[in-house]
Amino acid sequence: MADPPRKDEQGETLTKTRLEKPKKYKVLLLNDDYTSMEFVVFILTKVFRHSAAAASRIMLHIHNSGVGLAGIYTREIAETRCAQVMQLASENGHPLQCTMEEE
């Protein structure tokens, strides 16, 4: 049998609100023929906080397959990281592209 509804001090029925977990987004780096491998490793270590070894592995994956996963974040963080990548790439004269998609 279900529990009777709980009431607060004024006699109003209390309801439980369930919060949904925020959706996650994958941040992807796209390969191009002009951005140096060293710059991609720099982006992966500075913006996405990967170790040098992990950044090198990801960079090689991007180089060989054309696209690679830089990280998985909530929407706001993913948007910020993409904007940081695009700004750094532009400032340094690289055409590196960064996108995000829902996980």
N, C-alpha and C positions, 0 to 999 in steps of 0.2 A: 504494500500500500504506500502511496506517495505521502511525503511529509506535507502537513498543511502549510500554506504560505505564511511567511514571517511578516510581522508588522512592526513599524517603527513606533516611537513614542507618541506620535500624533494619530496612530491607527492606520497609516497608509501602508499598503503592501510594498515590501521591499523586493526588488528584482535584481538578479545577478546579471552583470554585463560581462560577456566574454570578449576579450580582445583577441583579434587575429594577429598572427605573426606577420610582420611586414614582408612583402614580396622581395625576393632577392634578384639582383641583376648581374649578369656576367659582363665584365669589361674586357673587350677584345682589342688586340693590336693587330693591324693589318700590315702585311709585308709590302714593300715597294722596292724598286731597284736603285733608289737614291739615298735612303737613310742608312747611315753606317751602323754596323752591328754594335759598335761601342756605344753609340748614342742610345740604342734600344736597351742595352744593358744598364746604362745610366738611368734611363726612365724607369726601368723595372726596380732598380735599387732605391732611387730617390722618391718616386711618386708612390710606388706600390710596396715599398719596404721589403723586397725580397733580398735574400743573401746574394752575394756575388755568384756563387755556384748555381743557385736556383735561377737567378736572372739569366745566366749563360745558357742553361738548359732550355728555358722558355724562349729565349731569343733564337736558338737553333731550331726549335720547333716551329716558330713563326717563319723563319727563313725557309725551312723545308716544306711546310704545308701551306703557307700563305696567310695563316691566321693563327693566333694563339691566345689563350686565356691568361689575362694578367691578374684577375682577382674576381671575387664574388662579394657584392656589397648590397646594402639597401639602396633604394633609388637615389636619394640625395647624395650619398657618398659616391656612388658610381658616377653620377653627373659631375660632381666636383673633380673626381680623378680624371675623367675624360677631358674636362676643361683644362686642367693642369697640363695634361699631356699635349693637347693641341696648342696651348700657349707656349710651352717650352719648345715644341717642335718649330713653331713659327718664329720664335725669337732666335733660334739657332739655324734657320734656313733649311729645315728638313720637311719633306711632305708627309711625314708619318701620320697615319690616320688611326683614330681610336673610336670604337663604337661600343654601345651597350645593348644588351637584349635580355629580356626576361628569362630567368632560369627555368 
